[in-house]
Amino acid sequence: MKISTLWAAAWLATALTATADPLRWAAQNDIQTLDPHSQNHSATSTITGYAYEGLTRYTEKFDVEPALAAKWTFVTPTQVRFDLRRGVKFHDGTPFTADDVVFSLQRIKHPASNMIIYASGIKEVKKIDDHTVDFMLEGPNPVLTRNLTYVRIVSKAWATKNRSENPQDFKAKEDTYASRNAMGTGPFKITAWQPDQRISMVANKDWWDKPKGNISELTYLPIKSDATRVAALLSGDLDLLTDLPPQDVAKLKADPRLKVIDGPENRTIFFALDLGSEEIKGSNVKGKNPFKDKRVREAMSLAIDREAIKRSLMRGLSVPAAIMVAPVAYGHSAELDTVQKPDVARAKQLMTEAGYAEGFEVPLACPNDRYVNDEEICQAVVSMWTRIGVKAKLSTQPMTQHSAAMQRYELPLYMYGWGVTTFDAQYTLQDIVHTKTGGADGKGNFSKVSDAKIDALVQQMKVETDVPKRLALMQEALKRTRDEFLFIPIHHQVRPWAMKAGLTIPHSANDAPQAKWATVK
């Protein structure tokens, strides 16, 4: 056993014996911050969502229902009145009011926020009285209530008192009170976060709603090592494990002390390429950017054997992808999501036609603790690209560093995973495909993609309320993204969760377990 594995096992034993939490949950990566308006990162949003709430929320089937807003009414197509729930208190006992809603919408629109996509199309929020706000929209907004599930409400008084009026600037490595502490209205209170070690929570006994489960305390443990995570579950030191190594799923299913549930995730894993720079940083090609040539991008896609990755690395727990949204997202089309078979001969021909018969060198950055077999997939693809002359120099690092470098535009070629949190394809097309602007459009576009036709389609779908017309706009944009090879999709993830036989918790397509729905016997 390696020293690092021995250390991890010793640390885990210490961490778990120090608590008697009824629900102990582990996954492979840590959160990036506790500030709910800083990072659009799924693990972070999942954890902060235990403490913070939006005006709306999802049901178990991902329908939208009232949360901090008791109801809403469309006064006009561009004016929506929200009646706020009365009697709600923040964790410090202060009342929730309209001032907190107005403050939170202003805060999430700050340039340091990576969450502005969720406030897209909102021109202004007006306070009518302490329990009523009007949202003034730039135009009709068919995804407004879905977006608002992720606009978490922060106490204006608490943020002001603790000098956290603005969201944390994560890429600049800023540290604030709100990035290290949480104080919302949600079903759990986050009592401690020790980065890379544990997050501790207790149930909020004064929550305005009633949980469906019986969880009183929760510990989240980020454990990078696959072997250590699985060993902890098998030894009884964990109740729930949501990052299962594919090679261990059959073994865990066969253990009578455990049960495994699974389902499709709303996440697509892909490679992003720098399409905007005149020269690729770190490449041996000088004075031009090979990625600007569609033929190079197509060749790199044709060189990837997605079925081999599914078979050998994912053990069947993936769906090879051609488009940038998963089947569970509205707008997905099985016809569009038909993957080309690998064709090395054709890929070599395209490389020659593009003027790169001898290939070229390029850095490849991948996370090593975020997606299922992320580092292993990158290693496999490096070998596949070598066959067509693309010599990718692989470097891996934890997602926290990978994400910050990506947001600083330091990565010319990188692996990324994108979950459709709204379960609507506009979210992907607007955030990471649309040309980057000073607002929500293109906020997550860190590879300098810019396509005027897609931009026009996104602008239309943002305000189109006719359902068939809007669907057609999304699918046209997805098709063009695919046909221009603006990204290189690998697969859509399938996510199994393993747990003690006595734990009951519904599987979620957003890979976000909800302890408020969990029961431990």
Secondary structure as UniProt FT lines:
FT   HELIX           3..17
FT   STRAND          23..27
FT   TURN            36..38
FT   HELIX           42..51
FT   STRAND          56..58
FT   TURN            60..61
FT   STRAND          64..66
FT   STRAND          69..76
FT   TURN            77..78
FT   STRAND          79..84
FT   TURN            86..87
FT   TURN            91..92
FT   HELIX           98..108
FT   TURN            111..112
FT   HELIX           116..119
FT   TURN            120..121
FT   STRAND          122..129
FT   TURN            130..131
FT   STRAND          132..137
FT   TURN            142..143
FT   HELIX           144..147
FT   HELIX           148..150
FT   HELIX           156..161
FT   TURN            162..163
FT   TURN            170..173
FT   HELIX           177..180
FT   STRAND          188..194
FT   TURN            195..197
FT   STRAND          198..203
FT   TURN            205..206
FT   STRAND          217..222
FT   HELIX           226..234
FT   TURN            235..236
FT   STRAND          240..241
FT   HELIX           246..248
FT   HELIX           249..254
FT   TURN            256..257
FT   STRAND          258..273
FT   TURN            281..282
FT   HELIX           290..292
FT   HELIX           294..302
FT   HELIX           306..308
FT   HELIX           309..313
FT   TURN            315..316
FT   STRAND          318..320
FT   TURN            327..328
FT   TURN            334..337
FT   HELIX           344..353
FT   TURN            354..355
FT   TURN            357..358
FT   STRAND          360..367
FT   TURN            372..373
FT   HELIX           374..386
FT   TURN            387..389
FT   STRAND          390..397
FT   HELIX           399..407
FT   TURN            408..409
FT   STRAND          413..419
FT   TURN            421..422
FT   HELIX           426..428
FT   HELIX           429..433
FT   TURN            441..444
FT   HELIX           452..461
FT   TURN            462..463
FT   HELIX           467..483
FT   TURN            484..485
FT   STRAND          487..500
FT   TURN            501..502
FT   STRAND          503..504
FT   TURN            509..510
FT   HELIX           515..517
FT   STRAND          519..520
//
